[in-house]
Amino acid sequence: MTTESERAAEPDRVRAPNIRDVARVAGVSYQTVSRVLNDSPSIRPGTLARVRAAIDELGYRPNQAARALVTSRSRTIGVLSAQTAHYGPATSIAAIELAAREAGYRLTITNIASSEYASIKSGLDYLMSQSIEALIVVAPQVRVFEALDDLQVAVPFVTLEATGLNRAHSLWVDQVQGARLATRHLIELGHTEITHLSGPQDWIEAEARMQGFLRELGDADLRTRAPILGDWTAHFGYYAGLELLRYRDFTAVFAGNDQMALGFMHACRDSGLSVPDDISVVGFDDIPEAAHFAPPLTTVRQNFAEIGRRAVALLLGELRGETELSHDPVQAELVVRQSTARAR
């Protein structure tokens, strides 16, 4: 059995450094270290530098649970997400986590099983039980935002959605502008018969991209076709393409995302048609694989990482009591590759 004196003689490396170790190395009181950890504005720059140097030297990591008890602050941001498997939401959430960590915050993520009211309420109740200080919603279905309005969220929150209808809480990439860029590109290539493969009807992004497509055709005084409602998958793009190409009364397709564009191009190949010689195709999102499709896909790029970083910056500003906070949309960008050409 180890005696008390033997335990005292064990080297410090057998335990993690604590706040008093930091204070000893920095030559300050442990109360001063605590004020540094809690971002007190009263700390002199020289003292701040010594404490931070001691923290780095010792490899000290604050106990978040203990800090929460002392300060009544969890330094936790909650994320309510409906789809983490898709490239866009997954990329935004990764950027959110990195930006939060760099600011000294943790992330708690919960996925809702559906866009039904009970599922949304359950997810929100779980996050609130974790004492989150702020909330980011990455759930692009219309019913999610209707439920949020009814539930009256009690912490600062921001929604990553496509319309910006609720500017007090929204951050978004301008989906309408992106869809208009895609459609205008095809019109400028001489295409007058353009079909749109849309996303699911209850997704805000799908509706916004459809509206951008229709507005651009209207401004060009071109005939509009009823968009084909899809499900974002390459599987849908392929089978919808096979059906549409039986009639082939169009020369270009604007797909609501890159995966449906990929499936449609596969259908073109199986139908003995060439992209872009016979059919021009534009996607949306610019997933990493889009540049390696056959042919490389012309698409609309969304900066998902930037929208995630902005979400964290916006919430931290609100927590600090700042009033001049920007909700300006992130602009989409057309990336022209080899899947589009002039109409024959």
C-alpha positions as CSV (number, residue, x, y, z in Angstrom):
1,M,0.0,0.0,0.0
2,T,1.3,3.5,-0.9
3,T,1.9,5.7,2.2
4,E,1.0,9.4,2.3
5,S,4.7,10.3,2.2
6,E,5.3,8.1,-0.8
7,R,2.4,9.7,-2.6
8,A,3.8,13.2,-1.8
9,A,7.2,12.1,-3.2
10,E,5.7,11.1,-6.6
11,P,6.6,13.4,-9.4
12,D,4.1,16.0,-10.6
13,R,3.9,14.4,-14.0
14,V,1.5,11.7,-12.6
15,R,-1.3,14.3,-12.3
16,A,-2.6,17.0,-14.5
17,P,-1.5,20.5,-13.7
18,N,-4.1,22.6,-11.9
19,I,-4.9,26.3,-11.5
20,R,-2.5,26.7,-8.4
21,D,0.4,25.2,-10.5
22,V,-0.2,27.9,-13.1
23,A,-0.3,30.6,-10.4
24,R,3.0,29.4,-8.9
25,V,4.8,29.3,-12.3
26,A,3.3,32.7,-13.3
27,G,4.1,34.3,-9.9
28,V,0.5,35.4,-9.3
29,S,-2.5,34.4,-7.2
30,Y,-4.8,31.6,-8.3
31,Q,-7.6,34.2,-8.3
32,T,-5.7,36.1,-10.9
33,V,-5.4,33.0,-13.1
34,S,-9.1,32.5,-12.7
35,R,-9.8,36.0,-13.9
36,V,-7.6,35.4,-16.9
37,L,-9.5,32.2,-17.7
38,N,-12.7,34.0,-17.5
39,D,-11.6,36.9,-19.8
40,S,-11.7,39.6,-17.2
41,P,-10.9,43.0,-18.7
42,S,-9.1,44.1,-15.5
43,I,-5.9,42.1,-16.1
44,R,-2.8,44.0,-17.0
45,P,-1.2,43.0,-20.3
46,G,2.1,41.9,-18.6
47,T,0.2,39.7,-16.1
48,L,-1.9,38.3,-18.9
49,A,1.2,37.3,-20.9
50,R,2.8,35.6,-17.9
51,V,-0.3,33.6,-17.1
52,R,-0.8,32.5,-20.7
53,A,2.9,31.5,-20.9
54,A,2.5,29.4,-17.7
55,I,-0.6,27.7,-19.1
56,D,1.3,26.8,-22.3
57,E,4.4,25.7,-20.4
58,L,2.4,23.4,-18.1
59,G,-0.1,22.3,-20.7
60,Y,-2.9,23.3,-18.4
61,R,-6.5,22.6,-19.5
62,P,-9.3,24.2,-17.6
63,N,-11.9,21.9,-16.1
64,Q,-15.0,23.0,-18.0
65,A,-17.5,21.5,-15.6
66,A,-15.8,23.3,-12.6
67,R,-15.7,26.6,-14.5
68,A,-19.4,26.3,-15.2
69,L,-20.2,25.8,-11.5
70,V,-18.1,28.8,-10.5
71,T,-19.1,31.2,-13.3
72,S,-22.7,29.9,-14.1
73,R,-21.5,29.8,-17.7
74,S,-21.2,26.6,-19.7
75,R,-19.3,28.1,-22.6
76,T,-21.3,25.7,-24.8
77,I,-23.0,26.3,-28.1
78,G,-25.7,23.9,-29.1
79,V,-26.3,22.8,-32.7
80,L,-29.7,21.5,-33.7
81,S,-29.3,19.6,-37.0
82,A,-31.5,17.7,-39.3
83,Q,-29.0,16.5,-41.9
84,T,-25.3,16.0,-41.0
85,A,-24.7,13.5,-43.8
86,H,-25.0,16.0,-46.6
87,Y,-21.8,17.8,-47.7
88,G,-23.1,21.3,-47.0
89,P,-24.4,20.9,-43.4
90,A,-21.5,18.7,-42.5
91,T,-19.0,21.3,-43.8
92,S,-20.8,24.1,-41.9
93,I,-20.8,22.1,-38.7
94,A,-17.1,21.3,-38.9
95,A,-16.4,25.0,-39.3
96,I,-18.7,25.9,-36.4
97,E,-16.9,23.4,-34.2
98,L,-13.5,24.8,-35.1
99,A,-14.5,28.5,-34.7
100,A,-16.2,27.7,-31.3
101,R,-13.2,25.8,-30.0
102,E,-10.8,28.7,-31.0
103,A,-13.0,31.0,-29.0
104,G,-13.0,28.8,-26.0
105,Y,-16.4,27.2,-26.4
106,R,-17.6,23.7,-26.8
107,L,-20.2,22.3,-29.1
108,T,-23.1,20.0,-28.3
109,I,-24.8,18.6,-31.4
110,T,-28.2,16.8,-31.5
111,N,-29.9,15.5,-34.6
112,I,-33.6,15.6,-35.0
113,A,-35.2,12.5,-36.3
114,S,-37.7,14.4,-38.5
115,S,-39.1,17.8,-39.0
116,E,-42.2,17.0,-36.9
117,Y,-42.9,19.4,-34.0
118,A,-42.4,16.8,-31.3
119,S,-39.0,15.8,-32.7
120,I,-37.8,19.4,-32.9
121,K,-39.1,20.2,-29.4
122,S,-37.3,17.1,-28.0
123,G,-34.0,18.1,-29.6
124,L,-34.3,21.7,-28.3
125,D,-35.2,20.5,-24.8
126,Y,-32.1,18.3,-24.8
127,L,-29.8,21.1,-25.8
128,M,-31.3,23.5,-23.2
129,S,-30.8,20.8,-20.5
130,Q,-27.1,21.0,-21.4
131,S,-27.1,24.7,-20.3
132,I,-26.1,26.0,-23.8
133,E,-25.4,29.7,-24.0
134,A,-26.4,30.0,-27.7
135,L,-27.9,27.9,-30.4
136,I,-27.2,27.3,-34.2
137,V,-29.9,25.6,-36.2
138,V,-28.8,23.6,-39.3
139,A,-32.1,22.2,-40.4
140,P,-33.4,23.5,-43.7
141,Q,-36.9,22.2,-43.7
142,V,-39.7,24.8,-43.5
143,R,-41.5,23.2,-40.6
144,V,-38.4,23.4,-38.4
145,F,-38.5,27.2,-38.5
146,E,-42.2,27.3,-37.9
147,A,-41.7,25.2,-34.8
148,L,-38.8,27.5,-33.6
149,D,-41.1,30.5,-33.8
150,D,-43.6,28.7,-31.6
151,L,-41.1,27.4,-29.1
152,Q,-39.6,30.8,-28.3
153,V,-35.9,29.9,-27.9
154,A,-34.6,31.4,-24.7
155,V,-30.9,31.9,-25.7
156,P,-29.3,33.8,-28.6
157,F,-29.7,31.8,-31.8
158,V,-29.0,31.8,-35.5
159,T,-30.5,29.8,-38.3
160,L,-28.5,28.7,-41.3
161,E,-31.3,28.9,-43.9
162,A,-31.7,30.1,-47.4
163,T,-34.3,32.9,-47.4
164,G,-33.3,35.4,-44.8
165,L,-37.0,36.0,-44.0
166,N,-36.1,36.3,-40.3
167,R,-33.2,38.7,-40.6
168,A,-32.8,39.0,-36.8
169,H,-31.7,35.4,-36.6
170,S,-30.7,34.3,-40.1
171,L,-27.5,33.7,-41.9
172,W,-27.6,32.4,-45.4
173,V,-26.0,31.9,-48.8
174,D,-28.2,33.7,-51.3
175,Q,-29.8,30.7,-53.0
176,V,-32.0,32.8,-55.3
177,Q,-28.9,34.7,-56.6
178,G,-27.0,31.4,-57.1
179,A,-29.8,29.9,-59.1
180,R,-30.1,32.9,-61.2
181,L,-26.4,32.8,-62.0
182,A,-26.7,29.1,-63.1
183,T,-29.8,29.8,-65.3
184,R,-28.3,33.0,-66.7
185,H,-25.1,31.1,-67.7
186,L,-27.2,28.7,-69.7
187,I,-29.2,31.5,-71.4
188,E,-26.1,33.3,-72.3
189,L,-24.9,30.1,-74.1
190,G,-28.0,30.3,-76.2
191,H,-30.2,27.8,-74.4
192,T,-33.9,28.6,-74.5
193,E,-35.3,25.3,-73.4
194,I,-34.1,24.6,-69.9
195,T,-35.3,22.0,-67.4
196,H,-34.9,22.3,-63.7
197,L,-34.4,19.2,-61.4
198,S,-35.5,20.6,-58.0
199,G,-34.9,19.4,-54.5
200,P,-37.6,18.2,-52.1
201,Q,-40.6,20.5,-51.7
202,D,-40.3,21.1,-48.0
203,W,-36.6,22.2,-48.2
204,I,-36.1,26.0,-48.0
205,E,-33.1,25.8,-50.3
206,A,-35.0,23.8,-52.9
207,E,-37.8,26.4,-53.0
208,A,-35.3,29.3,-53.2
209,R,-33.3,27.8,-56.1
210,M,-36.5,27.1,-57.9
211,Q,-37.6,30.7,-57.5
212,G,-34.3,31.9,-58.8
213,F,-34.6,29.7,-61.9
214,L,-38.1,30.8,-62.7
215,R,-37.3,34.5,-62.2
216,E,-34.3,34.4,-64.5
217,L,-36.4,32.7,-67.2
218,G,-39.1,35.2,-66.7
219,D,-36.7,38.2,-67.0
220,A,-35.4,36.6,-70.3
221,D,-39.0,36.2,-71.5
222,L,-38.4,32.4,-72.0
223,R,-40.9,29.7,-71.7
224,T,-41.0,28.1,-68.2
225,R,-41.4,24.4,-67.5
226,A,-42.7,22.9,-64.3
227,P,-39.6,21.9,-62.2
228,I,-39.2,18.2,-61.5
229,L,-39.3,17.7,-57.7
230,G,-36.5,15.4,-56.6
231,D,-34.8,14.2,-53.4
232,W,-31.2,15.4,-53.9
233,T,-29.8,12.0,-54.8
234,A,-27.9,10.9,-57.8
235,H,-30.3,7.9,-58.0
236,F,-33.2,10.3,-58.6
237,G,-31.2,12.4,-61.1
238,Y,-30.4,9.2,-63.1
239,Y,-34.0,7.8,-63.4
240,A,-35.5,11.3,-63.9
241,G,-33.0,11.8,-66.6
242,L,-33.9,8.5,-68.4
243,E,-37.5,9.5,-68.4
244,L,-36.9,13.1,-69.6
245,L,-34.5,12.1,-72.3
246,R,-37.2,9.9,-73.9
247,Y,-38.7,13.1,-75.2
248,R,-35.6,15.4,-75.2
249,D,-37.4,18.6,-75.8
250,F,-34.8,20.7,-74.0
251,T,-31.1,21.4,-74.5
252,A,-30.0,22.2,-70.9
253,V,-30.6,21.1,-67.3
254,F,-30.1,23.1,-64.1
255,A,-30.0,20.5,-61.3
256,G,-30.7,21.6,-57.7
257,N,-27.5,20.0,-56.4
258,D,-24.4,18.3,-57.8
259,Q,-25.5,14.8,-56.9
260,M,-28.7,15.0,-59.1
261,A,-26.5,16.5,-61.8
262,L,-24.2,13.5,-61.6
263,G,-27.1,11.1,-61.9
264,F,-28.5,13.0,-64.9
265,M,-25.2,12.9,-66.7
266,H,-25.1,9.2,-66.1
267,A,-28.5,9.0,-67.8
268,C,-27.2,11.0,-70.7
269,R,-24.3,8.5,-71.2
270,D,-26.7,5.5,-71.0
271,S,-29.0,7.2,-73.6
272,G,-26.1,7.7,-76.0
273,L,-25.9,11.4,-75.5
274,S,-22.9,13.6,-74.9
275,V,-22.5,16.3,-72.1
276,P,-22.1,19.1,-73.2
277,D,-22.4,18.5,-76.9
278,D,-26.0,17.3,-76.8
279,I,-27.1,18.5,-73.3
280,S,-25.5,21.2,-71.1
281,V,-25.7,20.5,-67.3
282,V,-25.2,22.9,-64.3
283,G,-25.3,21.7,-60.7
284,F,-25.3,23.5,-57.3
285,D,-23.0,23.3,-54.2
286,D,-19.6,22.6,-55.8
287,I,-18.9,19.5,-53.7
288,P,-15.3,18.4,-53.8
289,E,-15.9,15.7,-56.4
290,A,-17.7,18.0,-58.8
291,A,-14.4,19.0,-60.5
292,H,-13.8,15.3,-61.2
293,F,-17.1,14.3,-62.8
294,A,-17.0,13.2,-66.4
295,P,-17.0,15.9,-67.7
296,P,-16.1,18.3,-64.8
297,L,-19.3,19.9,-63.6
298,T,-20.2,23.6,-64.0
299,T,-21.9,24.4,-60.7
300,V,-22.7,27.1,-58.2
301,R,-20.3,27.3,-55.2
302,Q,-21.5,27.8,-51.7
303,N,-19.0,28.7,-49.0
304,F,-20.3,26.5,-46.3
305,A,-17.3,27.0,-44.1
306,E,-17.7,30.7,-44.1
307,I,-21.3,30.6,-43.2
308,G,-20.4,28.4,-40.2
309,R,-17.6,30.8,-39.0
310,R,-20.0,33.7,-39.4
311,A,-22.6,32.0,-37.3
312,V,-20.2,31.6,-34.4
313,A,-18.9,35.2,-34.7
314,L,-22.5,36.5,-34.7
315,L,-23.5,34.6,-31.6
316,L,-20.4,35.5,-29.7
317,G,-21.0,39.2,-30.6
318,E,-24.5,38.9,-29.3
319,L,-23.3,37.3,-26.0
320,R,-20.9,40.2,-25.6
321,G,-23.8,42.6,-26.0
322,E,-22.7,44.0,-29.3
323,T,-25.5,45.7,-31.3
324,E,-24.0,46.3,-34.8
325,L,-24.0,42.7,-36.0
326,S,-24.0,41.8,-39.7
327,H,-26.6,39.4,-41.2
328,D,-25.6,40.1,-44.8
329,P,-25.9,37.0,-47.0
330,V,-22.9,35.2,-48.4
331,Q,-22.9,35.5,-52.1
332,A,-22.8,32.4,-54.3
333,E,-20.3,32.0,-57.1
334,L,-20.7,30.4,-60.5
335,V,-17.8,27.9,-61.3
336,V,-17.7,27.2,-65.1
337,R,-16.2,23.9,-66.1
338,Q,-16.8,21.5,-69.0
339,S,-20.4,20.3,-68.6
340,T,-21.8,23.4,-70.4
341,A,-21.4,24.6,-74.0
342,R,-23.2,26.8,-76.6
343,A,-26.6,25.5,-77.7
344,R,-26.5,23.9,-81.1
